Amino acid sequence: MPSKASPEQYLISTQTAALLTGKSVRTLQRWAEEGNIRGLEKAGERRGAGGVKLLIELPSLIPHLSIALDGGRMATIVAADGGAADALREVGLYFLAEDQAATALLWLEAAAKGDSDAMDWLSCCYFMGIGVSSNPALGLKWLGEAAARGHALALQKIAAL
């Protein structure tokens, strides 16, 4: 029988938690101080004053999120927090599916630094004005970037143009 994951397995940075909730890092720190969310302080891991880094237990954020989470999605968010481009793209798609395109774009742009699928999604958003004003020039830029990396669908789209 598989064991259940502990909340500590789903620790994310305050920056990622801020992107997920649309709140500031300071608000998240205050919520943790007030007990509204759970966090774990890691001594000596922060570069700034105080020498403490706050990590947020992702399950404690569920009441503050506009996307549904299960174990698979939480694992993806943890991977995105670690910088995995494919996970960043997937989180962006979670928000896109919930009609939160502006937030989705933030995740897709972060993913596009290393993921041609994210580039293709960004091209669609810019061509169609999803989450941003329609901008064919940026749409073509992202489509071209994806095609240059060998993205099959982007290559077909470029050929069709």
Number of C-alpha atoms within 10 A of each C-alpha: 3 4 5 7 9 10 14 15 13 20 23 23 18 23 16 20 24 15 15 23 18 13 14 14 17 12 12 23 19 13 14 19 12 10 11 15 20 22 25 15 13 12 11 11 12 13 9 9 6 10 12 15 18 20 22 26 23 25 19 17 17 16 12 14 13 14 17 12 16 10 12 9 16 19 17 20 25 21 18 23 19 14 14 17 24 20 23 28 28 21 26 27 21 20 21 21 12 12 13 17 21 15 20 27 24 16 27 28 19 19 26 22 11 17 21 25 24 28 29 26 23 26 26 19 25 23 20 15 15 19 16 13 11 15 15 16 12 16 22 18 17 25 28 20 18 25 22 13 15 12 18 15 14 24 17 11 13 13 9 7 6
